[in-house]
Amino acid sequence: MVRLWTARRFTDMRTLWRGIVRTIFWSFERGSWPYDLAVILIVLFVLVTPSRWFHDQPQLSAAFGSKVQLQSEDPASQTHTYRLDATVLPAEKRAARATPELERETHDILARTVAELKDQTFQVVHIEPVSAQDGSILYYDVTVHPSPLM
């Protein structure tokens, strides 16, 4: 009697394991009820899942273009100064002084939005925050210098 009970339990676990493996590797025949059920569950997941769960942010490179303006050029030192609207940066990355993270973020935005900088290497030389009277940062004046290709 004990042998029958353990053999049956082993078989049930094997069936369960086989179902899990077939589900993970999607090995059900098309048109079968497990296949249809899996498709329905996937479609429901896509349609019902709140977007805030994924923290998905659209890439707004076209919108950034209007918020980045060329301020000045210095042919002698081969530098360009761009005015970058502070609203382009996430609030947690805005800083009153230049930090490596701010430098990296402004470099990435300029590389995506400024046509002259898209296909060349450059380095951020200086970042000057422009503040409002209340102390909030309105713009960053970012000076860049093209780097020689190695």
C-alpha positions in Angstrom: 0.0 0.0 0.0 2.8 2.4 0.9 4.5 1.6 -2.4 1.4 2.5 -4.4 1.0 5.8 -2.6 4.6 6.9 -3.2 4.6 5.8 -6.8 1.4 7.8 -7.5 2.9 10.8 -5.8 6.0 10.5 -7.9 4.0 10.4 -11.1 1.9 13.4 -10.1 5.1 15.5 -9.5 6.5 14.3 -12.9 3.3 15.4 -14.6 3.5 18.8 -12.9 7.1 19.2 -13.8 6.4 18.2 -17.4 3.7 20.9 -17.5 6.0 23.5 -16.2 8.7 22.7 -18.6 6.3 22.6 -21.6 5.0 26.0 -20.5 8.4 27.6 -20.1 9.7 26.2 -23.5 6.3 26.9 -25.2 6.0 23.4 -26.5 2.2 23.1 -26.7 0.6 22.5 -30.1 -1.2 25.4 -31.7 -4.9 25.3 -31.1 -4.7 23.2 -28.0 -6.3 24.5 -24.8 -3.0 25.1 -23.0 -1.7 27.1 -25.9 -4.9 29.2 -26.1 -4.9 29.7 -22.4 -1.3 30.9 -22.5 -2.0 33.3 -25.3 -5.1 34.7 -23.4 -3.0 35.2 -20.3 -0.3 37.0 -22.2 -2.8 39.3 -23.9 -4.5 40.1 -20.6 -1.1 40.8 -19.0 -0.2 43.3 -21.8 -3.6 45.0 -21.7 -4.3 45.1 -18.0 -0.8 45.8 -16.5 -0.4 49.4 -15.3 2.4 51.2 -17.1 3.7 52.7 -13.9 5.0 49.2 -12.9 7.7 49.4 -15.6 8.8 53.1 -15.1 8.9 53.4 -18.9 9.9 56.9 -20.1 9.6 57.8 -23.8 12.7 59.1 -25.5 12.0 62.7 -26.3 15.0 63.6 -28.4 12.9 65.8 -30.7 11.6 67.7 -27.7 15.1 68.1 -26.4 16.2 69.8 -29.6 14.2 73.0 -28.8 15.6 73.1 -25.3 19.2 73.0 -26.4 20.6 76.2 -28.1 24.0 77.2 -29.3 25.1 80.2 -27.3 28.6 80.9 -28.6 31.6 79.5 -30.5 35.2 80.2 -29.9 37.3 79.2 -32.9 40.6 79.9 -31.1 40.0 77.2 -28.5 37.6 75.2 -30.7 34.9 75.2 -28.1 31.1 75.6 -28.3 28.8 76.7 -25.5 25.3 75.4 -25.5 22.4 76.5 -23.3 20.6 73.4 -22.0 17.2 73.9 -20.4 17.3 72.3 -16.9 13.9 70.7 -17.4 15.5 68.3 -19.8 17.4 66.7 -16.9 15.6 64.5 -14.4 15.1 66.4 -11.1 17.3 64.1 -9.1 20.3 64.8 -11.5 20.1 68.6 -11.5 22.8 70.1 -9.4 24.0 73.7 -8.5 27.5 72.7 -9.3 29.2 70.5 -11.8 29.3 66.8 -10.8 30.4 63.8 -12.8 26.8 62.6 -13.0 25.6 66.0 -14.3 28.5 66.0 -16.8 27.7 62.6 -18.1 24.0 63.4 -18.4 24.6 66.7 -20.3 27.0 64.9 -22.5 24.5 62.2 -23.4 21.7 64.8 -24.1 24.0 66.9 -26.3 25.2 63.8 -28.2 21.6 62.8 -28.9 20.2 66.3 -29.9 22.9 68.4 -31.4 23.5 67.4 -35.1 27.1 68.6 -35.1 28.0 66.4 -32.1 26.1 63.3 -33.0 28.8 61.5 -34.9 31.9 62.8 -33.2 33.5 62.5 -29.8 33.7 65.5 -27.6 34.2 66.3 -23.9 32.3 68.6 -21.6 34.8 71.3 -20.5 32.7 73.4 -18.3 29.2 73.5 -16.9 27.8 76.8 -15.6 24.3 76.7 -13.9 22.1 79.7 -14.6 19.8 80.3 -11.6 16.5 82.1 -11.1 16.1 84.7 -8.3 14.5 82.0 -6.1 17.6 79.8 -6.5 16.1 77.2 -8.8 18.3 76.3 -11.8 16.8 77.4 -15.2 19.6 76.5 -17.6 23.0 75.1 -17.8 25.6 76.7 -20.1 27.7 73.7 -21.2 31.0 74.3 -22.9 32.2 71.4 -25.1 35.5 70.7 -26.9 35.8 68.1 -29.7 38.1 65.3 -28.8 40.5 63.9 -31.4 39.6 60.4 -32.6 41.9 57.7 -31.4 
